[in-house]
């Protein structure tokens, strides 16, 4: 794998949004894939395909339905506009955030996946880890999505975990974390603070010392 290519193929933006409950951070990542929008929609919304590149999922993947990712988040599908996108709550560890997925044509024979993850910023988790806490996980997900779309192959959660602990996997996670630090600094956060948060996030994912 060309780790640097895989990391730089994704666009990353950190922004804010005002919600009824207060200010929220918006972590957005976007990547183009060599497939059409219908195939990308299928890969992102059909349970058997989601399990091949992300995690096994159960529940009702429809508007108003609830889903549960194995060992991870669950939530409710709050908007659905096939094949252009969907919104859902992201409920994990007693907290609630939100995801918005948009799919658009890209050039003559490609499609772009864009995901915005929206979370409140007034908690210790955000101040400690910053956008990379969610961003690195989504980067790993898009890496799996790209491999699935390219070959049709799947990967088990156990294989994904083993790869993340390999030298190549740790290199990918580290580069992803640094890319999120750069995006955070570009949004206006002090660069030293952005790097410190990235250090803690990378250490969380890789077990490295801060």
C-alpha positions in Angstrom: 0.0 0.0 0.0 1.1 3.5 -0.8 0.2 4.9 2.7 0.9 8.5 1.8 -1.3 8.3 -1.3 -4.1 6.8 0.7 -4.0 9.5 3.3 -3.7 12.4 0.8 -6.6 11.0 -1.4 -9.0 12.2 1.3 -10.0 15.9 1.8 -10.4 16.9 5.4 -12.1 20.0 6.8 -12.9 21.0 10.4 -15.7 23.6 10.9 -18.5 24.6 13.2 -22.2 24.6 13.2 -24.7 26.2 15.6 -27.3 23.8 16.9 -30.2 24.4 19.3 -28.1 23.0 22.1 -25.1 25.2 21.3 -22.0 25.2 19.1 -20.9 22.0 17.5 -17.8 20.9 15.6 -18.2 19.5 12.1 -15.5 17.0 10.9 -15.9 16.5 7.2 -14.0 14.1 5.0 -14.5 13.5 1.3 -13.0 11.0 -1.2 -13.7 10.1 -4.8 -13.9 6.4 -5.9 -13.8 4.8 -9.4 -17.5 3.7 -9.4 -20.9 5.2 -10.0 -23.2 6.7 -7.5 -25.6 3.8 -7.5 -22.9 1.3 -6.6 -21.5 3.6 -3.9 -25.0 4.0 -2.5 -25.3 0.2 -2.4 -22.0 -0.2 -0.6 -23.0 2.3 2.0 -26.6 1.3 2.7 -26.9 -2.5 2.2 -26.1 -4.5 5.4 -24.2 -7.3 3.6 -21.9 -4.8 1.8 -21.4 -2.6 4.9 -20.1 -5.6 6.7 -17.5 -6.2 4.1 -15.7 -2.9 4.5 -16.8 -1.4 7.8 -18.6 -3.5 10.5 -21.5 -5.9 10.7 -24.7 -3.9 11.1 -28.1 -4.9 12.3 -31.5 -3.2 12.4 -33.7 -1.4 9.8 -31.6 0.6 7.3 -34.5 2.8 6.2 -35.9 6.2 7.1 -37.0 6.1 10.8 -35.3 2.8 11.3 -32.7 2.1 14.0 -29.3 0.5 13.3 -26.5 -1.0 15.4 -22.9 -1.4 14.3 -21.3 -4.4 16.0 -19.2 -3.2 18.9 -19.6 0.4 17.9 -22.3 3.1 17.5 -26.0 2.8 16.8 -28.7 5.3 16.1 -31.7 6.3 13.9 -31.8 7.1 10.2 -33.3 10.6 10.2 -33.2 11.4 6.5 -32.8 9.3 3.4 -32.6 10.4 -0.3 -31.4 7.5 -2.4 -28.9 7.5 -4.0 -27.8 11.0 -3.0 -27.4 10.6 0.8 -28.7 10.0 4.2 -28.5 11.4 7.8 -28.4 9.5 11.0 -27.8 9.9 14.7 -24.5 8.4 16.0 -25.1 7.1 19.5 -22.1 5.8 21.4 -20.9 5.6 25.0 -23.9 7.5 26.3 -23.3 10.4 23.9 -25.1 11.5 20.7 -23.6 13.0 17.6 -24.8 13.1 14.0 -23.6 12.0 10.6 -24.5 13.3 7.2 -23.5 11.3 4.1 -23.6 12.7 0.6 -22.9 10.9 -2.7 -22.2 12.9 -5.9 -21.0 12.1 -9.4 -17.3 12.8 -9.9 -16.1 13.2 -13.5 -17.1 10.8 -16.2 -16.9 7.6 -14.3 -16.5 8.3 -10.6 -18.4 9.1 -7.5 -17.5 11.2 -4.4 -18.3 10.1 -0.8 -18.6 13.0 1.6 -19.3 12.5 5.3 -19.8 15.2 8.0 -19.7 14.1 11.6 -21.2 16.7 13.9 -20.5 16.7 17.6 -20.7 19.2 20.5 -17.4 20.8 21.4 -18.1 21.6 25.0 -16.9 18.3 26.4 -13.6 16.9 27.7 -13.3 14.4 24.9 -13.2 17.1 22.1 -10.7 19.2 24.1 -8.5 16.2 24.7 -8.5 14.5 21.3 -9.9 17.0 18.8 -11.2 16.0 15.3 -8.9 13.0 14.9 -10.8 11.0 17.4 -13.6 10.6 14.8 -11.5 11.5 11.8 -9.0 8.6 12.1 -11.8 6.1 12.5 -13.5 7.4 9.4 -10.2 7.4 7.4 -9.8 3.8 8.3 -13.4 3.2 7.1 -12.8 4.9 3.8 -9.7 2.9 3.3 -11.8 -0.3 3.6 -14.5 1.1 1.4 -11.9 1.9 -1.4 -10.5 -1.6 -1.2 -14.0 -3.1 -1.3 -15.1 -1.0 -4.3 -11.8 -1.8 -6.1 -11.9 -5.6 -5.7 -15.3 -6.6 -4.2 -13.4 -8.3 -1.4 -14.3 -8.0 2.2 -12.3 -7.8 5.4 -13.2 -9.1 8.8 -13.0 -6.9 11.9 -10.3 -9.2 13.2 -8.2 -8.7 10.1 -8.7 -4.9 10.2 -7.7 -4.8 13.9 -4.5 -6.9 13.1 -3.6 -4.6 10.2 -4.1 -1.5 12.4 -1.5 -2.9 14.8 1.0 -3.6 12.0 3.8 -1.2 11.1 1.9 -0.2 8.0 -1.3 0.3 9.9 0.4 2.5 12.6 2.0 4.5 9.8 -1.4 5.2 8.2 -3.0 6.1 11.6 -0.1 8.5 12.4 -0.3 10.2 9.0 -4.0 10.5 9.3 -3.7 12.0 12.8 -1.2 14.6 11.5 -3.6 15.4 8.6 -6.4 16.1 11.0 -4.1 18.3 13.1 -3.4 20.3 10.0 -7.1 20.6 9.2 -7.8 21.6 12.8 -5.1 24.3 12.7 -6.5 25.5 9.3 -9.8 26.0 11.0 -8.3 28.5 13.5 -7.1 26.3 16.4 -3.7 27.1 17.8 -1.2 24.8 15.9 0.5 23.6 19.1 -2.9 22.7 20.6 -3.9 20.9 17.4 -0.7 18.9 17.4 -1.1 18.0 21.1 -4.6 16.7 20.5 -3.3 14.7 17.6 -0.5 13.2 19.7 -3.0 12.0 22.2 -5.4 10.6 19.5 -2.6 8.8 17.7 -1.4 7.3 21.0 -4.9 6.1 21.7 -5.1 4.3 18.3 -1.6 2.9 18.3 -0.6 2.5 21.9 2.4 4.9 21.4 3.6 7.0 24.3 2.7 10.7 24.3 
